[in-house]
Amino acid sequence: MVSADRQDGTGGYGSLNGTMQTFLSEVQKDLAQGMLSPRVLNDPDIHRAELDRIFTKCWVFVGHVSEIPSPGDYVLRYVGEDQFILARDEQGEIQLLLNNCVHRASPVCRAEKGNTSHFRCPYHGWIYKNSGEWNGAPYRAKAYRTLDTARWGLRKAPHVDSYQGLVFACLDPDAVPLREYLGDMCWYLDIVFGLNEQGMRAAGDPHRWIVPANWKSGAENFVGDAYHVQSAHSSLEDIGLLPDLGESLSTQFHVALEGGHGLIITPNLLPEPLWVMDYPPEVASTFDLARLGAGQREFLESRYGVVGFTIFPNLSLIRAVASTERGRPPVCFTALRQWQPRGPEQFELWNWPMVWNSAPPEFNQASYEGSVFGFSPSGVFEQDDTVVWRGGPMVGRSAFARQDMKLNFQMGLDGMSDYKPRPDWMGPGEASTSVYGESNQRRWWQRWSEALASS
């Protein structure tokens, strides 16, 4: 349904045909009533439009600065389904380079990570600096005496920037700056990642595995779905790994931000009143809360913490506590999550456990183990989530379901629950009094539909 006969200046498809525009208008009308067509979870035309109109236009997370600390370091990353080289060049600048030679399109980098001053294409031997510049070819004096080398470097992302160590890229030359794109999410990123000057780092390489579901199920879940915990994760309560799930849900709430971003906020989960966001004294003592604003300090002094968020389109976070064995005290862990599209029926889940550079090694090891225990290819929470998300592609491809079935997103609408605005919130965004609502999810889908419909 995407018109392929005209392209815009960024290489994406220029316009959507009338049928797709009509469908997106229906999506927006349905969302106002708390409904959504299952077609959004499995449709090749929608998927192609997402790659062309979301992943080439939005700021997309590509890694953490700690993964490429030195000149010459690189890792392979994705924006949508396009593979890029995230590299730190010889001048220390971060580059995002399309991993395709401009001679015959062969990938020039075939290792997932490493350190190099240049990349050499295996097909004809064209060479590129780690900044992306063209740097030579075999028999250059005979083959390319008059080549305009300035034109033939690797294709670069027009914009690469970072905030609190998180590296984002945007493929749209006319994009707004990253700080503007993130908006009020920066206030919360400061709280999660900016508690001291040393910051956090990725604890090794990201975990990666294929999930038979649509990427949007993960993004939508982490932007606001705490309601599933009492059902999808009930077995963990049954075997004693989680406390009373109903009690924990009763104290959580949402914060909705502009741009499709959203968070789940929770009071601290551990009992010690002096701890900051469930960090023990030996970690909390390294924090410098004077770095934060008055409202941010009030957030922490009120014993609130961020349990999850999604930055539109496909970066999420989980902050929770876990105990990996009986008798071992629970420990706080943090992990970044990314939902990498791999067609309309599956995605690749990337998971980065994060640790504090200032924390004792023993705490970081325990935090890493807690993160892997909960959220990883074998994580006890992970297995529950990825199983239930499989229904999206099934109903999305169903000829019967696509006739007139609607998915229900009505929780919190029209007095259906006690979900209402919190009047005394000290931070940015619209905070709720309860987690029993789906406003964050509806806003995420609204942002999604607007992105697809935009020119």
C-alpha positions in Angstrom: 0.0 0.0 0.0 3.0 2.3 0.1 3.4 4.3 -3.1 6.8 3.3 -4.6 6.8 5.5 -7.7 8.0 8.7 -6.0 10.8 9.2 -3.5 11.5 12.1 -1.2 14.9 13.7 -0.5 15.9 11.2 2.2 15.4 8.1 0.0 12.2 7.1 1.7 8.9 6.7 -0.1 7.4 10.1 -0.8 3.7 9.5 -0.1 1.2 7.0 1.2 -1.6 6.0 -1.1 -5.2 6.8 -0.2 -6.0 3.4 1.3 -3.3 3.6 3.8 -4.2 7.2 4.7 -7.8 6.1 5.2 -6.7 3.3 7.5 -4.5 5.6 9.6 -7.4 8.1 9.9 -9.5 5.2 11.2 -6.8 4.2 13.7 -6.8 7.7 15.1 -10.6 7.7 15.5 -10.5 4.3 17.1 -7.9 5.4 19.6 -10.1 8.2 20.8 -12.6 5.5 21.7 -9.9 3.2 23.2 -9.8 0.7 20.3 -7.2 -0.4 17.8 -7.2 -2.6 14.7 -5.2 -5.9 15.0 -3.9 -5.2 11.5 -1.2 -2.9 13.1 0.6 -6.0 14.5 1.1 -7.8 11.3 1.0 -6.1 7.9 3.8 -6.0 5.3 2.7 -2.6 4.0 2.5 -1.1 7.4 5.9 -2.6 8.2 7.4 -1.1 5.1 5.9 2.3 5.9 7.4 2.1 9.5 10.8 1.6 8.1 10.4 4.5 5.7 8.6 7.0 7.9 9.5 6.2 11.5 13.0 4.7 11.5 14.3 7.3 9.0 12.7 10.2 10.7 12.9 9.6 14.5 15.9 9.7 16.7 16.8 6.0 17.3 19.0 4.6 20.1 22.1 2.9 18.7 24.3 2.2 21.7 26.0 3.5 24.9 29.2 5.6 24.9 30.8 2.9 27.1 30.7 0.4 24.3 33.1 2.5 22.1 35.3 4.2 24.7 38.5 4.6 22.6 39.4 5.9 19.1 39.0 3.0 16.6 36.4 1.1 18.6 33.3 0.0 16.8 30.1 -2.1 17.1 27.5 -3.1 14.5 24.0 -1.6 15.2 20.7 -1.2 13.5 18.3 1.6 12.6 15.1 -0.2 11.6 16.5 -3.1 9.5 19.5 -1.2 8.1 22.9 -2.2 9.5 25.3 0.5 10.6 28.8 0.7 12.1 28.8 2.8 15.3 32.4 3.9 15.5 34.6 6.3 17.4 37.0 7.8 14.8 40.6 8.8 15.3 39.6 12.3 16.5 37.3 10.7 19.1 34.1 11.7 17.3 31.2 9.2 17.2 30.1 8.2 13.7 27.3 6.1 12.4 28.2 4.6 9.0 25.9 2.5 6.7 27.7 -0.8 6.5 27.6 -1.0 2.7 30.4 -0.2 0.3 29.4 2.5 -2.2 31.0 0.6 -5.1 28.9 -2.6 -5.2 27.1 -2.5 -1.8 29.0 -5.3 0.0 29.2 -5.0 3.8 32.6 -3.5 4.7 32.5 -4.7 8.3 32.0 -8.3 9.1 32.8 -8.4 12.8 30.2 -7.5 15.5 32.8 -5.4 17.4 36.5 -4.5 17.4 39.0 -1.7 16.9 40.3 -0.5 13.6 41.5 2.6 11.8 39.7 1.6 8.5 37.2 -0.8 6.9 38.0 -2.7 3.7 35.4 -4.0 1.3 35.9 -7.8 0.6 34.6 -7.5 -3.0 36.9 -5.0 -4.7 39.0 -3.8 -1.8 37.8 -0.2 -1.5 39.0 1.2 1.8 37.3 3.7 4.2 38.6 5.4 7.3 36.7 4.9 10.5 35.3 8.4 10.0 33.7 7.1 6.8 36.0 8.9 4.3 37.1 7.1 1.2 40.8 6.1 1.7 41.9 4.1 -1.3 41.5 1.1 -3.6 43.7 -1.5 -5.3 45.6 -0.1 -8.3 44.3 3.3 -7.6 46.8 5.1 -9.9 45.5 3.0 -12.8 41.8 2.6 -11.9 40.8 5.8 -10.3 43.2 8.6 -11.3 40.4 11.3 -11.4 37.9 9.9 -8.8 36.3 12.6 -6.7 37.1 10.9 -3.4 35.1 13.4 -1.3 31.9 12.0 -2.9 32.5 8.3 -2.3 32.8 7.8 1.4 30.5 5.5 3.4 27.1 7.0 3.9 26.8 8.7 7.3 23.8 9.3 9.5 23.2 13.1 9.2 22.8 13.4 13.0 24.5 11.5 15.9 24.3 12.8 19.5 24.1 11.5 23.0 22.4 12.3 26.3 23.5 10.8 29.7 25.7 8.3 27.7 22.8 7.1 25.5 23.8 7.5 21.8 21.0 8.2 19.3 21.1 8.8 15.6 18.6 10.3 13.1 18.6 9.7 9.4 16.6 12.8 8.6 18.8 15.8 7.6 16.0 18.2 8.8 15.5 16.6 12.2 15.1 18.6 15.4 18.1 18.3 17.8 18.1 15.3 20.1 17.5 17.3 23.3 14.4 18.8 21.7 13.2 15.3 20.5 13.6 13.8 24.0 11.9 16.8 25.6 10.9 16.2 29.2 12.2 12.7 29.1 15.6 14.3 29.9 14.4 15.2 33.4 13.9 11.5 34.1 17.0 10.3 32.3 19.0 12.6 34.6 17.5 10.8 37.6 18.2 7.3 36.2 21.6 7.8 34.7 23.0 11.1 36.0 23.2 10.7 39.7 27.0 11.2 39.6 29.6 12.4 37.2 30.9 8.9 36.5 27.6 7.7 35.3 26.7 4.1 34.2 28.2 1.7 31.7 27.0 -1.3 29.7 28.0 -4.5 31.6 29.3 -6.3 28.5 27.8 -6.9 25.1 24.0 -6.7 24.7 22.0 -9.9 24.8 20.2 -10.5 21.6 17.6 -13.0 20.5 14.6 -13.4 18.1 11.1 -13.1 19.4 8.1 -14.3 17.3 6.1 -11.0 17.8 5.8 -7.5 16.4 8.3 -5.0 17.7 5.5 -2.6 18.8 4.3 -5.1 21.4 7.4 -4.5 23.4 7.5 -0.8 23.0 3.8 -0.5 24.0 4.2 -2.8 27.0 7.1 -0.8 28.5 5.5 2.6 28.0 2.8 1.9 30.5 1.5 -1.7 30.8 1.9 -2.6 34.5 -1.6 -4.3 34.5 -0.2 -7.5 32.9 2.1 -8.2 35.9 -0.7 -9.7 38.0 -1.6 -12.2 35.3 1.4 -12.9 33.0 3.9 -13.1 35.9 1.6 -14.7 38.6 3.7 -17.9 38.6 6.6 -15.9 40.1 4.4 -15.0 43.0 3.2 -18.6 43.3 6.8 -19.8 43.8 7.8 -17.0 46.1 10.0 -15.0 43.9 7.8 -11.9 43.9 5.8 -10.3 46.8 2.1 -9.6 46.6 1.6 -8.4 43.1 -1.7 -6.7 43.8 -0.1 -4.6 46.5 2.8 -3.5 44.3 0.5 -2.4 41.5 -1.7 -0.4 43.8 1.2 2.1 44.4 2.4 2.5 40.8 1.3 5.1 38.3 2.0 6.6 34.9 3.7 9.7 33.6 2.8 10.6 30.0 5.1 12.9 28.0 4.8 14.6 24.6 6.2 12.7 21.6 4.9 9.3 22.5 7.4 8.8 25.4 6.0 7.5 28.7 7.1 6.1 32.1 5.9 3.8 34.9 6.7 5.2 38.3 6.9 3.2 41.5 7.7 3.9 45.2 10.9 2.3 46.3 10.5 -1.5 46.5 13.0 -2.1 49.3 12.3 -1.0 52.9 15.4 1.0 54.0 14.3 4.6 54.1 17.8 6.1 53.5 18.3 4.3 50.2 18.0 6.3 46.9 15.9 4.4 44.3 16.6 1.1 46.1 20.4 1.4 45.9 22.3 0.4 49.1 24.3 2.9 51.1 27.6 1.9 49.5 26.2 2.9 46.1 24.0 5.7 47.1 26.9 7.4 49.0 28.6 7.9 45.6 25.7 9.9 44.2 25.8 13.7 44.1 22.2 14.9 44.2 23.3 18.5 44.0 23.7 17.8 40.2 19.9 17.6 40.0 17.2 20.3 40.1 14.9 20.9 43.1 12.0 18.9 41.6 14.3 15.9 40.8 15.6 15.9 44.4 12.0 16.0 45.6 11.3 13.0 43.4 14.1 11.0 45.0 13.4 12.3 48.6 9.8 11.1 48.1 11.2 7.7 47.5 10.0 7.4 43.9 11.8 5.5 41.2 11.4 4.8 37.5 10.5 1.2 37.0 10.1 1.3 33.2 9.8 3.6 30.2 9.7 3.8 26.4 11.4 6.5 24.3 9.5 6.6 21.0 9.9 4.6 18.9 11.8 1.5 20.2 14.0 2.1 23.3 12.8 1.0 26.7 14.2 0.5 30.2 13.5 -1.7 33.1 14.6 -0.9 36.7 13.6 -3.4 39.3 14.9 -5.6 42.1 15.6 -9.3 42.1 17.1 -12.0 44.3 18.8 -14.7 42.3 18.7 -17.3 45.1 16.9 -18.0 48.4 18.4 -16.2 51.3 20.2 -13.7 49.2 19.1 -10.1 49.7 17.4 -8.5 46.7 19.4 -6.1 44.6 18.4 -3.3 42.2 19.2 -3.7 38.5 18.9 -1.5 35.4 18.7 -2.7 31.8 18.1 -0.9 28.5 15.9 -2.7 26.0 15.4 -2.3 22.3 12.8 -3.8 20.0 14.6 -4.2 16.6 12.1 -4.9 13.8 12.8 -8.0 11.7 9.7 -8.0 9.5 6.1 -7.7 10.7 6.0 -11.1 12.5 9.2 -11.0 14.5 11.7 -8.7 16.2 15.2 -9.0 17.7 15.3 -8.1 21.3 18.5 -6.4 22.5 19.1 -6.1 26.2 21.9 -4.1 27.9 22.4 -4.7 31.7 23.8 -1.4 33.1 26.0 -0.9 36.1 27.4 2.2 38.0 31.1 3.1 37.3 31.3 4.3 40.9 29.7 1.2 42.6 31.7 -1.6 44.3 32.4 -4.6 42.0 30.5 -6.9 44.3 27.3 -4.8 43.9 27.7 -4.5 40.1 28.1 -8.3 39.8 25.1 -8.9 41.9 23.1 -6.3 39.9 24.2 -7.9 36.6 23.1 -11.3 37.8 19.8 -10.0 39.0 19.2 -8.3 35.6 20.0 -11.6 33.8 17.8 -13.5 36.2 14.8 -11.3 35.4 15.3 -10.0 31.8 17.5 -11.9 29.4 17.0 -14.9 27.0 16.4 -17.1 30.0 14.9 -14.4 32.3 12.0 -15.4 34.4 10.1 -12.3 33.5 11.2 -12.4 29.9 9.8 -15.8 29.1 6.3 -14.7 30.4 6.3 -11.5 28.3 7.6 -12.9 25.0 5.2 -15.8 25.0 2.0 -13.6 25.4 3.2 -11.2 22.7 3.0 -14.0 20.1 -0.7 -13.4 19.7 -0.2 -10.1 17.9 1.1 -11.5 14.6 -1.5 -14.3 14.8 -4.5 -12.0 15.0 -2.9 -9.5 12.7 -2.7 -11.9 9.8 -6.1 -13.4 10.5 -8.5 -12.7 7.6 -11.5 -13.1 10.0 -10.0 -10.8 12.7 -9.1 -8.1 10.2 -12.8 -7.8 9.1 -14.1 -5.9 12.1 -12.2 -7.0 15.3 -10.8 -4.3 17.6 -8.3 -4.6 20.4 -9.5 -3.0 23.6 -7.5 0.0 25.0 -10.3 1.5 27.1 -8.9 1.2 30.6 -9.0 4.6 32.3 -11.4 6.2 29.8 -14.7 7.7 30.9 -14.6 6.7 34.6 -14.0 3.1 33.9 -11.3 3.0 36.6 -9.9 5.4 39.3 -7.4 6.6 36.7 -7.2 10.4 36.8 -4.6 13.2 36.7 -2.3 13.6 39.8 -2.6 17.3 40.7 0.6 17.5 42.9 3.2 16.0 40.6 6.6 17.6 41.1 7.9 16.6 37.7 7.2 17.2 34.0 4.5 15.3 32.1 1.0 14.2 33.1 1.1 11.9 36.1 -1.8 9.6 37.0 -3.2 8.5 40.3 -3.2 4.9 39.3 -1.6 2.4 37.0 -5.0 1.0 36.0 -5.2 3.0 32.7 -3.9 2.8 29.2 -3.4 6.5 28.4 0.3 6.0 27.9 -0.3 3.2 25.4 -2.9 5.1 23.5 -0.6 8.1 23.3 2.2 5.9 22.0 -0.1 4.5 19.3 -1.3 8.0 18.5 2.3 9.1 17.9 2.9 6.0 15.8 -0.1 6.8 13.6 0.9 10.4 13.2 4.4 9.5 12.2 3.1 7.2 9.5 0.7 9.8 8.2 3.2 12.7 8.2 4.7 13.8 4.9 
